[in-house]
Amino acid sequence: MSGFTVILCLIFAAALGIDTTQNMTYQIFTFLVSILIISTIFSFFFRSRFSATRTLPKFATVGVKLKYKIIIHNKSDQTQLNLKLFENFADPRPTFKEFIETPEPEEYKRTSLDIKLGSYRWLWLVSRKQCGTAKTLELPALKPQSKTEIIGEITPSHRGLMRLVSLTIARPDPLGIFNACQTISAPQSLLILPQLYQLPPIQLPGFSKYQSGGVALASSVGDAEEFRSLREYRPGDSIRKIHWKSWAKIGKPIVKEEQDEFFVRHALILDTFQPEKYSQILETAISLSASLASDVQTQESLLDLMFVGNEAYCFTFGRGLSHTDKMLEILASVGACRDQDFDSIIPVVLEKISMLSGCICIFLSWDEARKKLIEYLEQMNIHTLVFILSENKTDDFDNLQKTEFIKYNLAKFHVLNIHNIQQELMRL
């Protein structure tokens, strides 16, 4: 910061001191130039050699500070003092097309001039693509020919893939104007997961249902129900159920007897349909989905995550099929669906509807298309928990809650203001 101050003063002094016969400002200019020359010459003597490695976890979470280990190797024969360490991110600047087509959220707009110049849009896009900030570290004394371990700190601000390309070790000159720098290549990436909200105990809707083919149908094709016992072969038994080892041991056909499986299976329907590429309401919906997915106990149940991006997706989790971390990893990469209607998610729901115990819907708005889905789930006797997100919780929604929402017998509605989402969730 002091270096920028000196350069600004230098420019100001040069502008005022052009006519040396009228004032003495040129002397200030000469003094500042001398300081800059001395600082620049001093930076040439920074010739130490370093190497560095960092140890990052696989994931981080928006809003949760991440501390990680960095090991710096001083390869010189001198103790290095007064050093700083910077993390360098991959180029976060948006392309011209991204800048033109992506409006910033309303809270980033300040004045009409900002809107015309797009300054806040540029800063917002840079911040979003970078996904976070790293703390500048003051390094301890680095002993000669030795390795020193320090703790770095990154604060994730947006979900997505954070790319780190290098580390820079800097030493300021005695006047604190210039930093002599050495950059160490260290490319790594870190997946930033959506923000997680604290949730009260939520009673999910529905009850156990028969799952044809058992859990195996969620990950492969075939009939694989839960094994119960062995018995002798009866005419009409499937050859696939013959237990060959028992037949070889006893000398007569033995088959496996299985029982039907009943367990709870929920659908988590994430609404991604909006004209904008980014919006705060979509980010809140994704974070709410991640919070519910993390909170739901899937050890004895299944959870189907359904959403539409470039195409319709359905991912099944629980009962050993996949872990919650995998679901969060998927949600970290979800984008808005801008070229399809809400109806495009209905075929995904219909494919699983006969096996569903209940359904959780997270909507960005409330209209005829979303109403149609809830009415269909009602007709199929599917208990539904509906979260409708709103940027402003208006009287319109209050009136809907008193009139339209109460006509559903199996659906429970919650309207949440995204600007006060945590407090409203705790009041559920």
C-alpha positions in Angstrom: 0.0 0.0 0.0 2.9 2.4 0.8 4.3 1.8 -2.7 1.0 2.8 -4.4 1.0 5.9 -2.2 4.5 6.9 -3.3 3.6 6.4 -7.0 0.4 8.5 -6.7 2.3 11.2 -5.0 5.0 11.0 -7.6 2.4 11.5 -10.4 0.8 14.4 -8.6 4.2 16.1 -8.0 5.2 15.6 -11.6 1.9 17.3 -12.8 2.3 20.3 -10.4 6.1 20.7 -10.9 6.3 21.0 -14.6 7.2 24.7 -14.4 10.2 24.7 -12.1 10.3 28.5 -12.0 6.8 28.9 -10.5 7.0 26.4 -7.5 9.3 24.0 -5.6 7.1 20.9 -6.2 9.8 19.4 -8.5 11.9 18.9 -5.4 9.3 16.5 -4.0 9.3 14.7 -7.4 13.1 14.3 -7.3 13.0 13.0 -3.7 10.3 10.4 -4.5 12.1 9.3 -7.7 15.3 8.7 -5.5 13.3 6.6 -3.1 11.9 4.5 -5.9 15.4 4.0 -7.4 16.9 2.9 -4.1 14.0 0.5 -3.5 14.3 -1.0 -7.0 18.0 -1.5 -6.7 17.6 -3.2 -3.3 15.1 -5.7 -4.7 17.8 -7.0 -7.1 19.7 -8.6 -4.2 16.9 -11.0 -3.3 18.5 -14.1 -4.8 17.5 -16.8 -2.3 16.2 -20.2 -3.5 13.0 -21.7 -2.1 10.7 -24.6 -2.8 7.3 -25.1 -1.2 4.5 -27.7 -1.0 1.0 -27.4 0.4 -1.3 -30.1 1.7 -5.0 -29.4 0.8 -8.0 -31.5 1.7 -10.4 -32.7 -1.0 -13.2 -30.3 0.0 -13.9 -27.0 1.7 -17.3 -25.4 2.5 -18.5 -21.9 1.8 -18.2 -19.7 4.8 -16.0 -22.0 6.8 -12.3 -21.0 7.0 -9.9 -23.7 5.8 -6.6 -24.1 7.5 -4.0 -26.2 5.7 -0.3 -27.0 5.9 2.5 -25.4 3.9 6.1 -26.6 4.0 8.8 -24.1 2.8 12.3 -25.3 2.1 15.0 -22.6 2.4 17.8 -23.8 0.0 20.2 -21.0 0.7 23.0 -20.8 3.3 21.5 -17.8 5.0 18.7 -17.2 7.5 15.8 -15.5 5.7 13.9 -12.8 7.6 10.9 -10.5 7.1 9.3 -12.6 4.4 5.7 -12.8 3.3 3.8 -15.6 1.5 1.0 -15.1 -1.0 -1.3 -17.6 -2.7 -1.8 -17.1 -6.4 -5.1 -18.1 -8.0 -5.8 -19.1 -11.6 -6.8 -16.2 -13.7 -10.3 -15.4 -12.4 -11.2 -12.7 -15.0 -14.4 -13.4 -16.9 -14.5 -13.6 -20.7 -16.2 -10.8 -22.6 -19.2 -13.0 -23.3 -19.6 -13.9 -19.6 -19.3 -10.2 -18.7 -22.0 -9.1 -21.2 -24.4 -12.0 -20.5 -24.2 -12.2 -16.7 -25.8 -9.5 -14.7 -24.7 -9.0 -11.1 -27.2 -9.4 -8.2 -29.0 -6.3 -7.2 -27.1 -5.9 -4.0 -23.9 -5.4 -6.0 -25.3 -2.4 -7.9 -24.5 0.9 -6.3 -25.1 3.9 -8.6 -26.3 4.4 -12.2 -22.7 5.0 -13.2 -21.7 1.6 -11.7 -24.4 0.0 -13.8 -23.2 1.7 -17.0 -19.5 0.9 -16.4 -20.2 -2.6 -15.0 -17.5 -2.2 -12.3 -19.4 -4.1 -9.6 -20.3 -6.8 -12.2 -16.6 -7.3 -13.0 -15.6 -7.5 -9.3 -18.5 -9.9 -8.6 -17.6 -12.2 -11.5 -13.9 -12.2 -10.5 -14.9 -13.0 -6.9 -17.2 -15.8 -8.0 -14.7 -17.5 -10.4 -11.9 -17.3 -7.8 -14.3 -18.9 -5.2 -12.5 -17.4 -2.2 -9.5 -15.5 -0.8 -6.3 -16.5 0.9 -4.7 -14.8 3.9 -1.3 -13.2 3.4 1.1 -14.9 5.8 4.0 -13.4 7.7 6.7 -16.0 7.6 8.9 -16.8 10.6 12.7 -16.8 10.3 13.7 -19.5 7.7 16.9 -21.2 8.8 19.4 -22.1 6.2 19.1 -25.5 4.4 16.0 -26.4 6.4 12.2 -26.9 6.1 9.7 -24.8 8.0 6.0 -25.7 8.4 3.4 -23.0 8.5 -0.4 -22.9 8.5 -2.2 -21.3 5.6 -5.8 -20.0 5.6 -8.4 -19.8 2.8 -11.9 -18.3 3.2 -14.2 -19.9 0.6 -16.9 -17.4 -0.6 -18.5 -19.3 -3.5 -19.1 -22.9 -4.4 -17.2 -24.4 -7.3 -13.7 -25.5 -8.2 -11.0 -23.3 -6.7 -7.7 -23.4 -8.7 -4.4 -22.4 -7.1 -1.4 -22.1 -9.4 1.6 -21.0 -7.4 3.0 -19.5 -4.2 4.9 -16.2 -4.0 7.5 -15.4 -1.4 8.1 -11.7 -1.1 10.6 -9.6 0.8 9.9 -5.8 1.2 12.8 -3.3 0.8 13.9 -1.4 3.9 11.5 1.5 3.0 8.6 -0.8 2.6 7.8 0.4 -0.9 8.7 -2.5 -3.2 8.5 -6.3 -2.7 11.1 -8.5 -4.3 9.3 -11.7 -5.2 10.0 -15.3 -6.1 7.2 -17.4 -7.4 7.0 -21.2 -6.9 4.8 -23.2 -9.2 2.4 -25.3 -7.2 -0.8 -26.1 -9.2 -3.6 -27.6 -7.1 -7.4 -27.5 -7.0 -10.0 -27.6 -4.3 -13.7 -28.2 -4.6 -15.8 -25.7 -2.6 -19.0 -27.3 -1.4 -22.2 -25.3 -0.9 -22.9 -23.5 2.4 -24.6 -25.6 5.0 -27.4 -24.3 7.2 -28.2 -25.5 10.7 -31.5 -27.3 10.7 -33.9 -28.2 13.5 -35.2 -31.8 13.7 -37.3 -32.2 10.5 -39.9 -34.9 10.3 -39.6 -36.1 6.7 -42.9 -37.2 5.1 -43.9 -40.7 4.1 -43.5 -44.3 5.2 -41.8 -47.6 4.1 -42.6 -49.0 0.7 -41.9 -52.2 -1.1 -38.8 -51.8 -3.4 -39.0 -54.2 -6.3 -35.6 -55.9 -6.6 -34.3 -54.3 -3.4 -31.5 -51.8 -3.2 -29.7 -53.5 -6.1 -32.1 -52.0 -8.6 -30.8 -48.6 -7.6 -27.4 -49.3 -9.0 -27.8 -52.3 -11.4 -30.3 -54.2 -13.4 -31.6 -57.5 -11.9 -33.7 -59.1 -9.1 -31.7 -59.2 -5.9 -33.9 -59.2 -2.9 -32.7 -59.9 0.7 -31.6 -63.5 1.3 -33.6 -65.4 3.9 -32.8 -69.2 3.8 -32.1 -72.2 1.6 -34.7 -74.8 0.5 -35.2 -77.7 -1.9 -36.0 -76.9 -5.5 -39.7 -76.8 -6.5 -41.0 -76.9 -10.0 -41.3 -73.4 -11.4 -38.3 -71.9 -9.4 -36.0 -69.7 -11.4 -32.7 -71.3 -12.4 -31.0 -68.1 -11.3 -31.9 -68.8 -7.7 -30.2 -72.2 -7.6 -27.4 -72.4 -4.9 -24.8 -74.4 -6.8 -22.5 -75.0 -3.8 -25.3 -76.6 -1.8 -26.4 -78.7 -4.8 -22.8 -80.0 -5.2 -22.6 -80.8 -1.4 -26.0 -82.5 -1.0 -26.5 -83.9 -4.4 -29.9 -82.4 -5.2 -31.1 -79.0 -6.3 -31.2 -76.3 -3.6 -32.5 -72.8 -4.2 -32.1 -69.5 -2.3 -35.3 -68.2 -0.7 -35.6 -64.4 -0.5 -37.9 -61.9 1.1 -39.2 -58.7 -0.2 -37.6 -55.5 1.0 -39.5 -52.5 2.5 -37.7 -49.3 3.3 -38.0 -45.5 3.1 -37.2 -43.7 -0.1 -37.4 -39.9 -0.5 -37.0 -37.7 -3.5 -35.2 -34.3 -3.2 -36.4 -32.2 -6.1 -34.2 -29.1 -6.7 -35.7 -26.3 -8.8 -33.0 -24.9 -11.1 -35.2 -23.2 -13.6 -34.5 -19.5 -14.0 -33.5 -17.1 -16.9 -30.3 -15.8 -15.2 -27.1 -17.8 -15.1 -26.5 -16.9 -11.4 -28.8 -15.7 -8.7 -28.8 -15.5 -4.9 -32.1 -17.4 -4.7 -30.6 -20.4 -6.7 -27.5 -20.4 -4.5 -29.8 -20.5 -1.4 -31.8 -23.3 -2.9 -28.6 -25.4 -3.5 -27.4 -24.7 0.0 -30.7 -25.7 1.4 -30.6 -28.9 -0.6 -27.1 -29.6 0.6 -28.2 -29.0 4.2 -31.2 -31.3 4.0 -29.0 -34.0 2.2 -26.5 -33.8 5.0 -29.2 -33.9 7.7 -31.2 -36.8 6.4 -30.2 -40.2 7.8 -29.6 -42.4 4.7 -28.2 -45.4 6.6 -31.6 -47.2 6.4 -33.2 -45.2 3.6 -32.6 -44.0 0.1 -32.6 -40.4 -1.2 -33.0 -39.5 -4.9 -31.6 -36.1 -5.8 -33.4 -34.8 -8.9 -32.7 -31.7 -10.9 -32.3 -30.4 -14.5 -29.1 -28.9 -15.8 -28.0 -29.5 -19.4 -30.2 -32.6 -19.0 -32.4 -34.2 -16.4 -30.5 -36.0 -13.6 -31.4 -38.4 -10.8 -28.7 -39.5 -8.3 -29.5 -42.1 -5.6 -27.8 -42.1 -2.2 -28.0 -44.2 1.0 -27.9 -47.8 2.1 -24.4 -48.3 0.9 -25.0 -47.0 -2.7 -23.2 -43.7 -2.2 -22.2 -41.3 0.6 -23.5 -37.8 1.4 -20.1 -36.3 0.4 -20.7 -37.4 -3.2 -24.1 -35.6 -3.2 -22.5 -32.4 -1.9 -19.8 -32.8 -4.6 -22.6 -32.9 -7.2 -24.4 -29.9 -5.7 -21.2 -27.9 -5.8 -21.3 -28.1 -9.6 -25.1 -27.5 -10.2 -25.9 -24.7 -12.6 -29.1 -22.9 -13.6 -31.4 -24.4 -16.3 -32.1 -21.5 -18.6 -33.4 -23.2 -21.8 -36.1 -25.6 -20.5 -39.4 -25.4 -18.8 -40.1 -26.7 -15.3 -42.2 -29.6 -16.9 -38.9 -31.2 -18.0 -38.3 -32.5 -14.5 -41.6 -34.4 -14.3 -40.5 -37.5 -16.3 -37.6 -38.0 -13.8 -40.1 -37.9 -10.9 -42.5 -40.3 -12.7 -39.8 -42.8 -13.2 -39.3 -43.2 -9.4 -42.8 -42.3 -8.1 -44.0 -45.8 -7.5 -41.2 -46.4 -5.0 -41.2 -43.1 -3.2 -42.2 -42.8 0.4 -42.2 -39.0 0.4 -40.9 -36.0 -1.5 -39.0 -32.8 -0.6 -39.4 -30.0 -3.1 -37.3 -26.8 -3.1 -38.9 -24.2 -5.4 -37.6 -20.9 -6.6 -41.2 -19.6 -7.2 -44.8 -20.8 -7.0 -46.7 -20.9 -10.3 -49.0 -23.2 -12.3 -46.2 -25.6 -13.4 -45.0 -26.2 -9.9 -48.6 -26.4 -8.6 -49.2 -29.1 -11.2 -46.4 -31.2 -9.8 -47.6 -31.0 -6.2 -51.2 -31.8 -7.3 -49.9 -34.9 -9.1 -47.9 -36.0 -6.1 -51.1 -35.5 -4.1 -53.1 -37.7 -6.4 -50.4 -40.5 -6.1 -50.7 -40.3 -2.3 -47.1 -39.0 -1.9 -46.5 -37.0 1.2 -44.6 -33.8 0.3 -42.6 -31.2 2.1 -42.4 -28.0 0.1 -40.0 -25.1 0.6 -40.7 -22.0 -1.5 -37.9 -19.4 -1.5 -38.7 -15.8 -1.9 -36.5 -12.7 -2.1 -39.2 -10.8 -0.3 -41.7 -12.5 1.9 -44.8 -10.5 0.9 -48.4 -10.5 1.8 -49.1 -12.4 -1.4 -47.5 -15.5 0.0 -49.2 -15.0 3.3 -52.6 -15.0 1.5 -51.6 -18.1 -0.4 -50.8 -19.9 2.8 -54.2 -19.1 4.2 -56.1 -20.1 1.1 -54.4 -22.1 -1.6 -51.9 -24.1 0.5 -54.5 -25.4 2.9 -56.4 -27.4 0.1 -53.6 -30.0 0.0 -53.9 -32.9 2.4 -50.5 -34.5 2.0 -48.3 -31.4 1.3 -46.8 -29.2 3.9 -45.6 -25.7 2.8 -42.9 -23.4 4.1 -42.2 -20.0 2.5 -38.6 -18.8 3.3 -37.0 -15.4 2.9 -33.5 -15.9 1.5 -32.2 -12.8 3.2 -33.1 -14.3 6.6 -32.9 -18.0 5.7 -31.1 -19.3 8.8 -33.4 -17.7 11.3 -36.5 -18.9 9.4 -35.2 -22.4 9.2 -34.7 -22.6 12.9 -38.4 -21.6 13.4 -39.7 -24.6 11.4 
